[in-house]
Amino acid sequence: MGYASIKTNLPGDRSRELVERRQQAVPKGVSFGAPLFAQSAEGALIQDVDGNTFIDFVGAIGTINVGHCHPKVKQALHEQVDQFIHTGFNIMMYEAYIELAERLARIAPGKHDKKVLLQNSGAEAVENAVKIARKYTKRQGIVSFSKGFHGRTLLTMTMTSKVKPYKYEFGPFAPEIYKAPYPYHFRRPQGLTIEQYEEYMMEEFRNFLITEVAPETIAAVVMEPVQGEGGFIIPGKRFVQGVYEACKEYGILFIADEIQTGFARTGRYFAIEHFDVVPDIITVSKSMGAGVPISGVIGRKEIMDQSEPGELGGTYSGSPLGCRAALAVLDIVEEEQLNEKAQKIGFRVMEKFEQLYDKYECIGDIRGLGAMCAMEIVEDSLTKTPSKKLTNEIIQEANKRGLLLLSAGVYGNVIRLLMPIVITDEQLDEGLEILEQSIETIEQRRHIFSN
């Protein structure tokens, strides 16, 4: 029997009723992937209020690596609620904050001494990483990369590349933020090999430090080791190392934004480990708390200690519930060997993707690192013209069949997979089969209408 089970046309009666209430109460600027409302969730499955069951290949946008409602996370939260819910770490401290900071420092790359600041959201982590870098270096400039995403606050929105829907008409933006070019192998100039393209992009970065901003004024370079919202774009090792070397040359801090890539998603605790680079600062969130809001900034001791008491923190920062959830997540990753499992999931997904790539013209590119995999949808493989329309149609068809999918990319034409890493082999296979059925249905429909 399949895990996906659709009992009614989507959305069902109850979901339609809630959509109508939402329209009256919630701003339309808050988006939604599908007009559905959750009733319960466990592992890699979600049931909606109309009794439909979906295989989850979205994972709350990379927040549920250990699965929905993992028993260890639930137990940790219940135990914490029975003790106390919140005291404010800057008023009455609690041990879970200290223990989580210690453990994050231990698993982060590098043998140097580290300290950890805990916050609430990914954007808050990036904001604080920038504050800390500016305080330490006494410089103001921040470099992020084209196609990158770092959040929706004023500063992180400024650092983000995609104009719509994240930045359009929301300016003016924060000053002293600069965008450097980032490699995109699928769309590299014709005639260049991957190696030549990497060298070209590294040269472009060096030129950027001459033509756009003086390196002596830059506090930090902030890089996603794998760009998430940008479309799961994976740079070459040479490029990442070249940027890192340039940072060291000019006294610039290297910040790895691991908010979507962290906690076993790519088969390592942190994606930057694939590139043999040791960042000065790492930002973390999303799957760190298994759905409970919490984030962190992990940095070299001397950098983190530059700020004075009261300059860092926040009312709910590093909440007891978030800390206990995160500690449970670290236990689960280790005990259930999720790094190793993510590698196996990635292998199976990419094996399936290769079959689909050979079979369907609309799949222009496939890419992945561990269990962070994506396919880029195009009008045809020759022109590589992005097709947001086809992408949305595939996603909607998959929803109808009981599979939750999400798009990404600056063109909105990338289907990204962020299934919980605890997903069973049977659930993974069924989800991939539904994905293929959805692509085949949309491709057949497209050819019928084009003839």
Secondary structure, DSSP 8 states (H G I E B T S, - for coil): --S-B--SSSS-HHHHHHHHHHHHHS-TTS--SSS--EEEEEBTEEEETTS-EEEESSHHHHT-TT-BT-HHHHHHHHHHHHH-S---TTTS--HHHHHHHHHHHHHSSSSS-EEEEEESSHHHHHHHHHHHHHHHH---EEEEETT----SSHHHHHH----TTTTTT--S--SSEEEE----GGG--TT--HHHHHHHHHHHHHHHHHHT--GGGEEEEEE-SSBTTTTSB---HHHHHHHHHHHHHHT-EEEEE-TTTTTTTTSSSSGGGGGT---SEEEE-GGGTTTS--EEEEEEHHHHTTS-TTSS--TTTT-HHHHHHHHHHHHHHHHTTHHHHHHHHHHHHHHHHHHHHHH-TTEEEEEEETTEEEEEEBS-TTT--B-HHHHHHHHHHHHHTTEE-EEESTTS-EEEE---TT--HHHHHHHHHHHHHHHHHHHHHHHHHH-
